[in-house]
Amino acid sequence: MSLKSKLSQGRKKEKNDIDNVDYSLLVIILMLLCFGLVMVFSASSANAHYVQGDATYFFKRQLIWAVAGLLIMWFVSQFSYKKIKQYANLLFTITIVMLILVPFIGIKINGARRWLGFGSLTFQPSEFAKLTLVLFLAKSISIFPGRTKQLTNGYIRYFIIIVAVAGLVLLQPHMSGAIVIAMGGVAVLFAAGYKIRYFVITAMGALPALLALAIMSPYRLKRITSFLDPFADKLGESWQIVQSLYAIGSGGLFGMGLGQSRQKFLYIPEPQNDFIFAIICEELGFIGAVFVIFLFALLIWKGIMIAKDAPDEFAALTATGITSLVAVQVLMNIAVVSSMMPVTGVPLPFFSYGGSSLVILLIEMGILLNISRYTKKTR
């Protein structure tokens, strides 16, 4: 066979690999995104009209970020994920620098300094940290596979890095973000094959540490006490969660109808944010809530399958980390909204209002789509 023929066949094979995008995953992503935009408009309309004088204020901004995120997702999905691997360390370093800068030059909103930027153009470096930590760990472990059998130079080394990143986020303060970041990093280590007893010992040490952090912080301690008995202070610290429970209970089986929520009329503070799932339950009922959970379950299952069939360790660990980030945020958000855990600010992926979180999420989905083109089944 001539060199020209071999090159031609190579180009055709590469084109076929690129064309084999996982369209079922793409459909799930687009369904969640479109559903999320509809619910942002429905949940935010009353608050936007009252605060901004424009019922579509939050919807229009979210739509702009969604379009930008889709374009970036498409771009990220077009070239080989191996190019992303090349820049993993650089992206992680930039993220660390941004996290260090946040306490000094960050923008303070609602008592927390978590944002960088100016004016209305702001972003949360902690959102970048979720993704770049996963990429960094996946690259390092894939380059040095022998470390998965080492305790000091392997597990402890990576665990210190995870704690350091989570600690920088905790300083903002952003405890929920730190927990999500830590869980994403631990998921990568678990998938890499470290011994289960390492994680058991780590959990035994982490739980008392988290409890100590909660006790040392008055507002976190109040959230724990209000969680134990939400209706004891329903006009004070427990107001938000009590209104959320009212919304969920009012939805019944089929809901009050899209756009017909009562709790969004200034009862639930900023209902388009972390408590948007309560509005979904109120307007679309149990059936609508189950449908949303079903879509997330499909997304997580697709992520697991992509990780299982990934062509190399970096791709497998990256897909695992990204899928774990989505799963942890979904579980924590629904648990908070339904009062199964203390209130903490975890956005619901695709649904909660927020530009930087949505764009980073769509970048993560672009990476998943990218990896899906090179899985064993498509090849």
C-alpha positions, 0 to 999 in steps of 0.5 A: 500500500502506498504512503498516499493511500495510508494517509488517506485511510488515516484521515478517513478513520480520524474523520469517522471517529470525530463523526461518531459523537454520542448523539443520545448524550447530546440530546440529554444535554440539550433537553436539560438546558432547554428545560432549565431555561424555561424554569429560570424564566418561570421561577425568576419572573416575579423576583425580576419584575420586583427587583429589576423592573423586567420580568425577563431580566434573569432569563435573558442573561441566562439565555446569553450565557447558554448560547455562549456555553453551547458555542464553547461546548461545540468547540471543545468537542471538536478536537481531540481530548488529548489536547486538553490534557496538554494544557491541564497543568496550566489551567490548574495553575491559573485556577490556583492563582485566581483562588488566591486572589479572590480574598484580596480583590474578589467582589463581595456579594451577600457577605461572601467574597467568591467572585472576580470581575468588574461591574455586572461581568463576574465569575466564580473561580471555584467553578473553574476549580471543579473542572481543572482539579479533575483534569490535573489529577487525571493527567498526573495519575495517567502519566504516573500510574505507579502512584496508584500503588503508593500511599505517601507519594500517591494517595497522600500527595493527591489528597493534600492537593485536593484539601489545598484547593478545597481550603482556598474555596473554604476561605471565601467562604464557600463550604458547599463549593469546597465539598463538591470540589473535594468529592470530585477529586476523591471520585477521581482517586477512587476510580484510579484504583486506590485501596478502599481503606484509604478512603474509609480512614479519610472519611473518619477524619474528615467528618469530625473536621467538617463538624468542627468547621460548622460549630466554629461558624455561627451561621453554619451552626444556625443552619444545622439547628434549623435543619434539625427542626425547620419549623421551630424558627420558620420566620427566621433562620428556617424561612427559606427551607420552610417556604421550599417545603410549602412549595414542594407540598403544594405541587402534589402529583401534577403540580399547579401548572407551569408559571403558576407558582405562589412561593416564587412571589418573594416567599422563596428568596431568589427562587431562580437560584439554589431553590429552583427545584422547589419551584419545579415541584410546585409547578410541575408536581411529583411527575415533573420532579421525577422527570427532571431526576430521570434526565439527570440519571440518564446523563450520569449513566451516559457519563459512567458508560463513557468512562467505562469505554474510554480509550485511555486512563486520562479519558476514563478518569476525566469522564469519571470526575466530570460525571461525579461533579454533576452527580454530587451537585444534583444530590446535594441540591435536591437534599437541601431543597427537600430538607434532607441536609442543612441548607448550603448553596449548591446550584442545580446543574442546568437549572440554577441561574448563574453564568459562570457555573453554566458555562463551565458545566457546558465545557464539561459536557463538551469534554464528555462529548469529545471523549465519547467520540473515541470510546471503544464502542464508537471505534 
